[in-house]
Amino acid sequence: MLYWALIFLVVAIVAGIFGFGGIAATASSIAQVLFFIFLVLFIISLFFGWRGGAFGP
């Protein structure tokens, strides 16, 4: 998921350089959403890993 966030970030930067403001804004918004989903899932996985896993000891 972080890979896709970075891809959309690069698309937003390239579109911004070439003057496509609408595409850049949309790609930037998608990149932000994907990054925050990644961040939440990462924190949840750290929490469950710290507790010993959901099914393990």
LUMPAMI-426450 format. One record per atom (N, C-alpha, C): residue number from 1; residue in three letters; atom name; x, y, z. Coordinates in nm, 2 decimals. Atoms other than C-alpha are relative to their C-alpha. Example, Ala and Ser with C-alpha at 12.3 -4.5 7.8 and 13.67 -1.06 7.14 Angstrom:
BEGIN
[1 "ala" "N" [0.09 -0.12 0.00]]
[1 "ala" "CA" [1.23 -0.45 0.78]]
[1 "ala" "C" [0.09 0.12 0.00]]
[2 "ser" "N" [-0.09 -0.11 0.00]]
[2 "ser" "CA" [1.37 -0.11 0.71]]
[2 "ser" "C" [-0.08 0.11 0.08]]
***
This chain:
BEGIN
[1 "met" "N" [0.08 -0.12 0.00]]
[1 "met" "CA" [0.00 0.00 0.00]]
[1 "met" "C" [0.09 0.13 0.00]]
[2 "leu" "N" [-0.09 -0.11 0.00]]
[2 "leu" "CA" [0.29 0.23 0.07]]
[2 "leu" "C" [0.06 0.02 -0.14]]
[3 "tyr" "N" [-0.05 -0.01 0.14]]
[3 "tyr" "CA" [0.42 0.15 -0.28]]
[3 "tyr" "C" [-0.10 0.08 -0.09]]
[4 "trp" "N" [0.10 -0.07 0.08]]
[4 "trp" "CA" [0.09 0.27 -0.43]]
[4 "trp" "C" [-0.01 0.15 0.04]]
[5 "ala" "N" [0.00 -0.14 -0.04]]
[5 "ala" "CA" [0.10 0.59 -0.22]]
[5 "ala" "C" [0.11 0.07 -0.06]]
[6 "leu" "N" [-0.11 -0.07 0.06]]
[6 "leu" "CA" [0.44 0.67 -0.35]]
[6 "leu" "C" [-0.02 0.01 -0.15]]
[7 "ile" "N" [0.03 -0.01 0.14]]
[7 "ile" "CA" [0.33 0.60 -0.71]]
[7 "ile" "C" [-0.09 0.12 -0.03]]
[8 "phe" "N" [0.09 -0.11 0.02]]
[8 "phe" "CA" [0.04 0.84 -0.68]]
[8 "phe" "C" [0.07 0.14 0.04]]
[9 "leu" "N" [-0.08 -0.12 -0.03]]
[9 "leu" "CA" [0.28 1.10 -0.52]]
[9 "leu" "C" [0.08 0.04 -0.11]]
[10 "val" "N" [-0.08 -0.04 0.11]]
[10 "val" "CA" [0.51 1.08 -0.81]]
[10 "val" "C" [-0.08 0.05 -0.12]]
[11 "val" "N" [0.09 -0.05 0.10]]
[11 "val" "CA" [0.22 1.11 -1.05]]
[11 "val" "C" [-0.05 0.14 0.03]]
[12 "ala" "N" [0.04 -0.14 -0.04]]
[12 "ala" "CA" [0.10 1.42 -0.86]]
[12 "ala" "C" [0.11 0.10 -0.03]]
[13 "ile" "N" [-0.11 -0.09 0.02]]
[13 "ile" "CA" [0.45 1.57 -0.88]]
[13 "ile" "C" [0.02 0.03 -0.15]]
[14 "val" "N" [-0.02 -0.02 0.15]]
[14 "val" "CA" [0.49 1.51 -1.25]]
[14 "val" "C" [-0.12 0.08 -0.06]]
[15 "ala" "N" [0.11 -0.07 0.06]]
[15 "ala" "CA" [0.14 1.63 -1.33]]
[15 "ala" "C" [0.00 0.15 0.04]]
[16 "gly" "N" [-0.01 -0.13 -0.04]]
[16 "gly" "CA" [0.20 1.94 -1.12]]
[16 "gly" "C" [0.11 0.08 -0.08]]
[17 "ile" "N" [-0.11 -0.06 0.08]]
[17 "ile" "CA" [0.53 2.01 -1.31]]
[17 "ile" "C" [-0.05 0.04 -0.14]]
[18 "phe" "N" [0.05 -0.03 0.13]]
[18 "phe" "CA" [0.34 1.99 -1.64]]
[18 "phe" "C" [-0.12 0.08 -0.01]]
[19 "gly" "N" [0.11 -0.10 0.00]]
[19 "gly" "CA" [0.06 2.21 -1.53]]
[19 "gly" "C" [-0.14 -0.06 0.01]]
[20 "phe" "N" [0.13 0.07 -0.01]]
[20 "phe" "CA" [-0.22 1.95 -1.49]]
[20 "phe" "C" [-0.05 0.01 0.15]]
[21 "gly" "N" [0.03 -0.02 -0.14]]
[21 "gly" "CA" [-0.36 2.09 -1.16]]
[21 "gly" "C" [-0.11 -0.09 0.05]]
[22 "gly" "N" [0.10 0.09 -0.05]]
[22 "gly" "CA" [-0.67 1.88 -1.14]]
[22 "gly" "C" [0.05 -0.14 0.02]]
[23 "ile" "N" [-0.05 0.14 -0.01]]
[23 "ile" "CA" [-0.49 1.55 -1.20]]
[23 "ile" "C" [0.10 0.00 0.12]]
[24 "ala" "N" [-0.09 -0.01 -0.11]]
[24 "ala" "CA" [-0.22 1.66 -0.95]]
[24 "ala" "C" [-0.07 0.00 0.13]]
[25 "ala" "N" [0.07 0.00 -0.13]]
[25 "ala" "CA" [-0.47 1.74 -0.68]]
[25 "ala" "C" [-0.07 -0.13 0.03]]
[26 "thr" "N" [0.06 0.13 -0.02]]
[26 "thr" "CA" [-0.66 1.41 -0.73]]
[26 "thr" "C" [0.10 -0.10 0.04]]
[27 "ala" "N" [-0.11 0.10 -0.03]]
[27 "ala" "CA" [-0.34 1.20 -0.73]]
[27 "ala" "C" [0.06 0.03 0.14]]
[28 "ser" "N" [-0.05 -0.03 -0.13]]
[28 "ser" "CA" [-0.22 1.39 -0.42]]
[28 "ser" "C" [-0.10 -0.04 0.11]]
[29 "ser" "N" [0.10 0.05 -0.10]]
[29 "ser" "CA" [-0.55 1.32 -0.24]]
[29 "ser" "C" [0.00 -0.15 0.02]]
[30 "ile" "N" [-0.01 0.15 0.00]]
[30 "ile" "CA" [-0.53 0.95 -0.33]]
[30 "ile" "C" [0.12 -0.04 0.08]]
[31 "ala" "N" [-0.13 0.03 -0.07]]
[31 "ala" "CA" [-0.17 0.94 -0.21]]
[31 "ala" "C" [-0.02 0.02 0.15]]
[32 "gln" "N" [0.02 -0.03 -0.14]]
[32 "gln" "CA" [-0.27 1.10 0.12]]
[32 "gln" "C" [-0.09 -0.11 0.07]]
[33 "val" "N" [0.09 0.10 -0.05]]
[33 "val" "CA" [-0.56 0.86 0.18]]
[33 "val" "C" [0.07 -0.14 0.02]]
[34 "leu" "N" [-0.07 0.13 -0.01]]
[34 "leu" "CA" [-0.34 0.55 0.10]]
[34 "leu" "C" [0.10 0.00 0.11]]
[35 "phe" "N" [-0.11 -0.01 -0.10]]
[35 "phe" "CA" [-0.06 0.68 0.32]]
[35 "phe" "C" [-0.06 -0.01 0.14]]
[36 "phe" "N" [0.06 0.00 -0.13]]
[36 "phe" "CA" [-0.30 0.73 0.62]]
[36 "phe" "C" [-0.05 -0.14 0.03]]
[37 "ile" "N" [0.04 0.14 -0.02]]
[37 "ile" "CA" [-0.45 0.38 0.57]]
[37 "ile" "C" [0.12 -0.09 0.03]]
[38 "phe" "N" [-0.12 0.07 -0.03]]
[38 "phe" "CA" [-0.10 0.24 0.56]]
[38 "phe" "C" [0.05 0.02 0.14]]
[39 "leu" "N" [-0.05 -0.04 -0.14]]
[39 "leu" "CA" [-0.01 0.43 0.88]]
[39 "leu" "C" [-0.09 -0.07 0.11]]
[40 "val" "N" [0.09 0.06 -0.10]]
[40 "val" "CA" [-0.32 0.30 1.07]]
[40 "val" "C" [0.03 -0.15 0.00]]
[41 "leu" "N" [-0.02 0.15 0.00]]
[41 "leu" "CA" [-0.26 -0.06 0.96]]
[41 "leu" "C" [0.14 -0.03 0.06]]
[42 "phe" "N" [-0.13 0.02 -0.06]]
[42 "phe" "CA" [0.11 -0.03 1.05]]
[42 "phe" "C" [0.00 0.01 0.15]]
[43 "ile" "N" [0.01 -0.02 -0.15]]
[43 "ile" "CA" [0.03 0.10 1.40]]
[43 "ile" "C" [-0.08 -0.12 0.06]]
[44 "ile" "N" [0.07 0.12 -0.05]]
[44 "ile" "CA" [-0.23 -0.18 1.45]]
[44 "ile" "C" [0.09 -0.12 0.00]]
[45 "ser" "N" [-0.09 0.12 0.00]]
[45 "ser" "CA" [0.02 -0.44 1.34]]
[45 "ser" "C" [0.11 0.00 0.10]]
[46 "leu" "N" [-0.10 -0.02 -0.11]]
[46 "leu" "CA" [0.28 -0.30 1.58]]
[46 "leu" "C" [-0.06 -0.03 0.13]]
[47 "phe" "N" [0.07 0.03 -0.13]]
[47 "phe" "CA" [0.03 -0.32 1.86]]
[47 "phe" "C" [-0.02 -0.14 0.02]]
[48 "phe" "N" [0.02 0.14 -0.01]]
[48 "phe" "CA" [-0.07 -0.67 1.79]]
[48 "phe" "C" [0.13 -0.08 0.01]]
[49 "gly" "N" [-0.13 0.07 -0.01]]
[49 "gly" "CA" [0.29 -0.78 1.74]]
[49 "gly" "C" [0.06 0.02 0.14]]
[50 "trp" "N" [-0.05 -0.02 -0.13]]
[50 "trp" "CA" [0.38 -0.62 2.07]]
[50 "trp" "C" [-0.07 -0.08 0.11]]
[51 "arg" "N" [0.08 0.08 -0.09]]
[51 "arg" "CA" [0.10 -0.81 2.24]]
[51 "arg" "C" [0.03 -0.15 -0.01]]
[52 "gly" "N" [-0.03 0.14 0.03]]
[52 "gly" "CA" [0.23 -1.14 2.10]]
[52 "gly" "C" [-0.08 -0.06 -0.11]]
[53 "gly" "N" [0.08 0.05 0.11]]
[53 "gly" "CA" [0.00 -1.17 1.81]]
[53 "gly" "C" [-0.14 -0.03 0.04]]
[54 "ala" "N" [0.14 0.02 -0.03]]
[54 "ala" "CA" [-0.37 -1.22 1.78]]
[54 "ala" "C" [-0.03 -0.15 0.04]]
[55 "phe" "N" [0.03 0.14 -0.02]]
[55 "phe" "CA" [-0.35 -1.60 1.78]]
[55 "phe" "C" [0.11 -0.08 0.08]]
[56 "gly" "N" [-0.11 0.06 -0.06]]
[56 "gly" "CA" [-0.01 -1.67 1.93]]
[56 "gly" "C" [0.02 0.03 0.15]]
[57 "pro" "N" [-0.02 -0.03 -0.15]]
[57 "pro" "CA" [0.13 -1.67 2.29]]
[57 "pro" "C" [0.05 0.14 0.02]]
***
